[in-house]
């Protein structure tokens, strides 16, 4: 087995279409070392998000092997995929997906609490991560009371609450203006470096 944290071998993704099958990528090989930061660049429609979704177990590959840590992602059942996502993955999307009825602090701590962490410990770690992304002053604010950049920073903190081995970020600054995009990007890279997470980020 490779020493890489993430390994893809001969991964192909094909979609059925009325005019014939469309192959997004074919026989793709990829190895990413632990604690590294990898950026995948490509035009819109080139398959970046599809690749990230396959790695995250949100979509299935047509063929090929996907391994992340000790998880053979391509052969996991629904229970295994749920365990993989909750214990090993941190996901940051272009949209923050924060729960509107929960404060920033509650949004960040919720995945840890749902994974079995004691509420007190989950709250303490959530406060630490909010401070890491310079959002401690917004801990008790709801998403509607926060700016777009602040909401995305909270989403970064939430993705890291369970100390995931692998963080997948899909155009995490795509909805932000250049100044806020730079802040979110720099904080994301800084925080994953601090905690030793492996980061794969896709962007155009």
C-alpha positions in Angstrom: 0.0 0.0 0.0 1.2 3.5 -0.8 2.4 5.9 1.9 0.1 8.6 0.5 -2.9 9.6 2.6 -5.1 9.8 -0.6 -4.6 7.4 -3.5 -6.6 7.1 -6.8 -5.9 4.4 -9.3 -7.4 4.2 -12.8 -10.5 6.2 -11.8 -13.0 6.8 -14.6 -16.2 8.8 -14.4 -18.8 8.5 -17.2 -22.3 10.0 -17.3 -25.0 8.6 -19.5 -26.5 11.2 -21.9 -29.1 11.1 -24.6 -26.5 11.6 -27.3 -24.1 9.1 -25.9 -22.0 8.6 -22.8 -19.9 11.6 -21.6 -16.5 10.7 -19.9 -15.5 13.4 -17.4 -12.1 11.8 -16.8 -10.6 8.4 -17.6 -8.0 6.2 -15.9 -7.0 9.0 -13.5 -4.2 8.3 -11.1 -3.5 10.6 -8.1 -1.4 10.4 -4.9 -1.5 13.0 -2.2 0.8 12.8 0.9 -0.4 13.3 4.4 -0.3 16.9 5.8 0.1 18.3 2.3 -1.9 21.1 0.6 -2.9 20.4 -3.0 -4.8 22.8 -5.3 -6.5 21.3 -8.4 -7.1 24.0 -11.1 -9.4 23.7 -14.1 -12.1 25.5 -16.0 -15.7 25.3 -15.1 -17.1 22.0 -16.3 -13.8 20.2 -16.4 -14.8 17.7 -13.6 -13.1 19.3 -10.6 -16.2 19.1 -8.4 -17.1 15.7 -9.6 -13.6 14.4 -8.7 -13.9 16.0 -5.2 -17.4 14.4 -4.8 -16.0 11.0 -5.7 -13.2 11.3 -3.2 -15.7 12.4 -0.6 -18.0 9.5 -1.3 -20.8 11.8 -2.5 -20.7 10.4 -6.0 -19.5 7.0 -7.2 -16.8 6.5 -9.8 -17.7 4.4 -12.9 -14.5 2.4 -12.2 -11.2 2.5 -10.4 -9.9 2.5 -6.8 -10.1 5.3 -4.3 -8.4 5.0 -0.9 -8.3 7.7 1.8 -6.4 6.8 4.9 -7.6 3.3 5.8 -10.9 3.7 3.9 -11.5 2.1 0.5 -14.0 4.6 -0.5 -15.0 2.9 -3.7 -16.2 -0.2 -1.8 -17.9 1.4 1.2 -21.6 0.7 1.9 -23.9 3.5 3.2 -22.9 2.9 6.8 -19.3 2.9 5.9 -19.6 6.1 3.9 -21.3 7.8 6.8 -18.5 6.7 9.2 -15.9 7.9 6.6 -17.5 11.3 6.3 -18.0 11.9 10.0 -14.7 10.6 11.3 -12.2 11.3 8.4 -13.5 14.1 6.2 -13.9 17.8 6.5 -15.9 19.4 3.7 -16.0 23.1 2.7 -18.3 24.0 -0.2 -18.8 27.2 -2.2 -22.0 27.8 -0.1 -21.6 27.7 3.6 -24.6 25.5 4.5 -24.8 26.8 8.0 -28.1 26.1 9.9 -30.0 29.4 10.1 -31.5 28.7 13.6 -28.2 28.0 15.2 -25.4 30.4 16.3 -22.0 30.2 14.8 -20.7 28.4 17.9 -23.6 25.9 17.7 -23.1 25.3 13.9 -19.4 24.6 14.5 -19.8 22.3 17.5 -22.7 20.3 16.1 -20.8 17.7 14.0 -18.5 16.9 17.0 -21.5 16.6 19.4 -23.3 14.3 16.8 -20.2 12.1 16.6 -20.3 11.4 20.3 -18.1 14.1 21.8 -19.3 15.5 25.1 -21.1 18.8 24.7 -18.7 20.6 27.0 -15.7 19.4 25.0 -17.4 20.1 21.6 -18.1 23.7 22.7 -14.6 24.2 23.9 -13.1 23.0 20.6 -15.6 25.0 18.6 -14.6 28.2 20.5 -10.9 27.4 19.8 -11.6 27.0 16.1 -13.7 30.1 15.9 -10.7 32.0 17.4 -8.4 30.3 14.8 -10.5 31.8 12.0 -10.8 35.2 13.8 -14.5 34.8 14.5 -14.7 34.5 18.3 -16.5 37.8 18.5 -19.3 36.3 16.3 -19.8 33.1 18.4 -23.3 34.0 19.5 -24.4 35.4 16.2 -26.7 33.7 13.8 -25.8 33.3 10.1 -28.2 36.1 9.1 -26.2 38.4 11.4 -22.9 37.6 9.7 -21.3 38.7 6.5 -20.6 36.2 3.6 -17.0 36.0 4.5 -17.8 35.4 8.2 -20.2 32.7 7.3 -17.6 31.0 5.2 -15.0 31.2 7.9 -17.5 29.6 10.3 -17.9 26.8 7.7 -14.1 26.3 7.7 -14.1 26.0 11.5 -17.0 23.5 11.3 -15.1 21.4 8.7 -12.2 21.0 11.1 -14.2 20.3 14.4 -13.6 16.5 14.2 -9.9 17.0 13.3 -10.3 15.2 9.9 -7.5 13.5 8.2 -8.6 15.0 4.9 -10.2 18.3 4.2 -11.9 18.8 0.8 -12.7 22.3 -0.3 -14.8 22.9 -3.4 -14.4 26.6 -4.7 -14.6 27.8 -1.0 -14.2 31.4 -2.0 -16.3 31.4 -5.2 -19.1 33.5 -3.7 -16.9 36.1 -2.1 -15.4 39.4 -3.2 -11.6 39.4 -3.7 -10.7 40.8 -0.3 -12.9 38.4 1.7 -11.8 35.5 -0.6 -8.1 36.2 0.3 -8.9 36.2 4.0 -10.8 32.9 3.9 -8.2 31.3 1.7 -5.3 32.4 3.9 -7.1 31.3 7.1 -8.0 27.9 5.6 -4.3 27.2 4.6 -3.1 28.5 8.0 -5.5 26.5 10.1 -4.9 23.2 8.2 -1.1 23.8 8.6 -1.5 24.3 12.3 -3.4 21.1 12.8 -1.6 19.0 10.2 -4.7 18.2 8.1 -4.4 17.2 4.5 -6.1 19.7 2.2 -7.3 19.2 -1.4 -8.8 22.4 -2.8 -10.4 22.8 -6.3 -10.8 26.2 -8.0 -11.0 27.7 -11.4 
